[in-house]
């Protein structure tokens, strides 16, 4: 996920900036860092090349051309070559759009406002969300809830993996792509492959003691395979008798857990908000 785009002159003065998500560092610290970076970059003789450096959970990509410095902050799990390509497109588009204004700039940033829609189009990315849990816990029902589809009245097991987008649902400047992983244990050998490169992995339990204890396996799997992914743990089927409370599930799973009833359409916004906070909160 791309978190921020900044364009500055060689004096560290901001010409254009757009934030798409929370940074891994405080915003005022990032702004000061980017300004300092803009003073340094022209001295590095990059010759138009794009380099990057690692922050806590993100990377800062940077380059310069004709006295203008371009930076892009993106998650570490984003493909480096793709992020470099996007920064190159931002450079080319900005210089082409403002080829006359750049060299007569007097500090008024509003002249670059029309670049916002161009930047939005270039920085659009797809955010992978993996739904994992044993068979019958309600993963597919959760996906249908999120997609505003009719809730199934009977359990039809997912085979392999189902991959579907969520129309109209965006977080920052990303479109959501959900991977619904089959929960039957015969598919266990595929789980590590399907959760790779996921920005968010949602662990779903059915709030029973037996299933919750077994589902601790997924926490260990995620920490081994995709340790930088955000984890959202959901205690589904809270409407059933003897369901463990989310607090109890959280205690057993050793990860923060939220209760949900996936068959209730009223829970769609709650689910979306939980996903949004999990992704944006770093």
C-alpha positions in Angstrom: 0.0 0.0 0.0 1.3 3.4 -0.9 1.2 5.7 2.1 2.4 9.1 0.9 3.7 10.9 -2.2 5.8 14.1 -1.9 7.3 16.4 -4.5 9.8 19.0 -3.3 12.3 21.4 -4.8 16.0 21.1 -4.0 15.6 23.5 -1.0 13.2 21.1 0.7 10.1 23.1 0.0 7.0 21.1 -0.7 5.4 21.6 -4.1 2.9 18.7 -3.8 2.0 16.1 -1.2 -0.7 13.5 -0.8 -1.2 11.2 2.1 -3.0 7.9 1.5 -2.5 6.1 4.7 -0.8 6.3 8.1 3.0 6.2 8.0 5.1 4.0 10.1 6.5 7.1 11.8 4.8 10.2 13.2 3.6 12.6 10.4 5.7 15.5 11.6 8.8 13.4 11.9 8.2 12.0 8.3 7.7 15.6 6.9 11.0 16.7 8.5 12.7 13.6 7.2 11.4 14.0 3.7 12.5 17.7 3.6 16.0 16.8 4.8 16.1 14.0 2.2 15.2 16.5 -0.5 18.3 18.6 0.4 20.5 15.5 0.2 19.2 13.7 -2.9 20.5 16.3 -5.5 24.0 15.7 -4.1 23.8 11.9 -4.6 24.1 12.1 -8.4 21.3 9.7 -9.0 21.1 10.7 -12.7 17.3 10.0 -12.7 17.7 6.6 -11.0 15.4 5.6 -8.2 16.7 4.4 -4.8 15.1 3.5 -1.5 15.7 3.2 2.2 13.9 1.2 4.9 11.9 2.8 7.7 10.1 0.8 10.4 7.4 -1.0 8.4 7.7 1.0 5.1 10.2 2.1 2.5 10.9 5.5 1.2 11.7 5.6 -2.6 13.4 8.8 -3.9 14.7 10.3 -7.0 15.3 13.7 -8.6 15.4 15.4 -12.0 15.8 19.0 -13.1 16.1 20.2 -9.5 12.8 18.5 -8.3 12.9 15.7 -5.7 10.2 12.9 -5.7 9.5 10.6 -2.8 7.1 7.8 -2.3 6.4 5.8 0.9 5.1 2.3 0.5 4.8 -0.9 2.6 7.8 -3.2 2.7 5.6 -6.0 1.3 5.0 -4.0 -1.9 7.0 -5.2 -4.8 10.1 -2.9 -5.2 10.1 -2.9 -9.0 6.4 -1.9 -9.1 6.9 1.0 -6.6 9.9 2.2 -8.6 7.8 2.1 -11.8 5.0 4.1 -10.1 7.5 6.8 -8.9 8.9 7.0 -12.4 5.4 7.6 -13.7 4.8 10.3 -11.1 8.1 12.0 -12.2 7.3 11.9 -15.9 3.7 13.0 -15.4 4.5 15.9 -13.1 7.3 17.3 -15.3 5.1 17.0 -18.4 2.0 18.6 -16.8 3.9 21.5 -15.2 6.8 22.0 -17.6 6.2 25.7 -17.7 5.2 26.4 -14.1 8.1 24.5 -12.4 10.8 27.0 -13.3 8.7 30.0 -12.4 7.4 28.7 -9.1 6.9 31.3 -6.4 6.0 29.0 -3.5 2.2 28.9 -4.3 1.3 25.2 -4.1 -2.3 25.6 -5.4 -1.0 25.7 -9.0 -0.2 22.0 -8.6 -3.6 21.0 -7.2 -4.7 19.4 -10.5 -1.9 16.9 -10.1 -3.9 15.2 -7.3 -6.2 13.3 -9.7 -3.2 12.2 -11.7 -1.3 11.0 -8.6 -4.4 9.1 -7.5 -4.6 7.2 -10.7 -0.9 6.4 -10.8 -0.7 5.3 -7.1 -3.8 3.0 -7.2 -2.8 -0.4 -5.9 -4.6 -3.7 -4.9 -4.6 -4.8 -1.3 -4.6 -8.5 -0.7 -6.7 -9.8 2.2 -6.5 -13.5 3.1 -9.4 -15.1 5.1 -8.1 -18.2 6.9 -9.8 -20.6 9.3 -11.0 -24.1 9.5 -14.0 -25.3 7.5 -17.4 -24.1 8.5 -16.4 -21.1 10.6 -18.0 -18.6 8.2 -15.1 -17.2 6.0 -17.2 -17.3 2.8 -20.2 -15.8 4.6 -17.9 -12.9 5.8 -16.8 -12.3 2.2 -20.3 -12.2 1.0 -21.2 -9.8 3.8 -18.4 -7.5 2.7 -19.4 -7.8 -0.9 -23.1 -7.1 0.0 -24.2 -10.4 -1.5 -26.9 -12.7 -0.4 -25.9 -14.6 2.7 -25.9 -18.4 2.0 -28.4 -20.5 4.0 -26.3 -23.6 4.0 -22.6 -24.3 4.2 -20.9 -25.0 0.9 -17.2 -25.7 1.5 -14.7 -23.7 -0.5 -12.4 -25.8 -2.6 -8.8 -24.5 -2.9 -9.2 -20.7 -2.8 -11.8 -18.2 -4.0 -10.4 -14.8 -5.1 -12.9 -11.9 -5.4 -12.7 -8.1 -5.4 -14.8 -5.9 -3.2 -16.5 -3.3 -5.5 -16.6 0.2 -4.1 -14.6 -0.6 -1.0 -11.3 1.3 -0.9 -8.8 1.8 1.9 -6.5 4.7 1.2 -5.9 4.4 -2.5 -6.2 0.6 -2.7 -8.9 -1.7 -4.0 -9.6 -4.8 -1.9 -8.9 -8.3 -3.2 -10.0 -11.1 -0.9 -8.6 -14.6 -0.9 -11.0 -17.0 0.7 -8.9 -20.0 1.7 -10.4 -23.5 1.9 -10.4 -24.6 5.6 -10.4 -28.4 5.1 -7.2 -29.9 6.6 -6.4 -31.6 3.3 -5.6 -28.1 1.9 -3.2 -27.3 4.8 -0.1 -27.6 2.5 -1.4 -24.6 0.4 -2.2 -22.2 3.3 1.4 -20.8 3.6 1.5 -20.1 -0.2 -1.9 -18.4 -0.2 -1.2 -16.0 2.7 2.1 -14.8 1.2 2.1 -11.1 0.3 -1.1 -10.5 2.1 -1.4 -7.0 3.7 -4.0 -8.3 6.1 -4.7 -11.8 7.2 -8.1 -12.4 8.9 -8.3 -15.4 11.2 -11.8 -16.6 11.7 -13.1 -18.9 14.5 -16.6 -20.1 15.2 -16.2 -19.1 18.9 -16.3 -22.6 20.2 -13.5 -23.7 22.6 -12.4 -26.6 20.4 -12.1 -24.5 17.2 -10.5 -21.6 19.0 -7.7 -23.7 20.5 -7.1 -25.3 17.1 -7.0 -21.9 15.4 -3.9 -20.9 17.4 -2.1 -22.8 14.7 -2.9 -19.9 12.2 -1.3 -17.3 14.4 2.0 -19.3 14.5 1.7 -19.9 10.7 1.4 -16.2 9.9 4.2 -15.2 12.2 6.5 -17.8 10.4 5.4 -17.1 6.8 4.3 -13.5 6.7 5.4 -11.8 9.9 4.9 -8.2 8.6 1.3 -8.8 7.7 -1.4 -7.2 9.9 -3.6 -9.8 11.7 -7.3 -9.4 12.4 -8.9 -12.1 14.5 -12.7 -12.6 14.4 -14.8 -14.6 16.7 -17.7 -15.3 14.4 -21.1 -16.8 15.3 -21.5 -14.8 18.5 -25.3 -15.3 18.2 -25.1 -19.1 19.0 -25.6 -20.5 22.5 -22.4 -21.1 24.5 -20.3 -18.9 22.2 -17.0 -17.8 23.8 -16.8 -14.1 24.3 -14.3 -12.2 22.1 -12.2 -11.5 25.2 -11.9 -15.2 25.9 -11.1 -16.0 22.3 -8.5 -13.3 22.4 -7.0 -14.8 25.5 -6.7 -18.2 24.0 -5.5 -17.0 20.6 -3.1 -14.4 22.1 -4.1 -11.9 19.5 -6.7 -9.1 19.7 -10.1 -10.5 18.7 -13.5 -9.0 17.8 -16.9 -10.6 17.9 -19.1 -10.7 14.8 -22.2 -12.3 13.4 -21.5 -12.8 9.7 -25.1 -13.7 8.7 -26.3 -10.3 10.0 -26.2 -7.7 7.2 -26.0 -5.0 9.8 -22.5 -6.1 10.6 -21.1 -5.1 7.2 -19.9 -1.6 8.2 -18.5 -3.0 11.4 -16.5 -5.6 9.4 -15.3 -3.0 6.9 -14.2 -0.6 9.7 -12.3 -3.4 11.4 -10.5 -4.1 8.2 -9.8 -0.4 7.6 -8.3 0.1 11.0 -6.2 -3.1 10.8 -4.7 -2.0 7.5 -4.2 1.7 8.3 -3.0 1.3 11.8 0.3 -0.2 10.9 
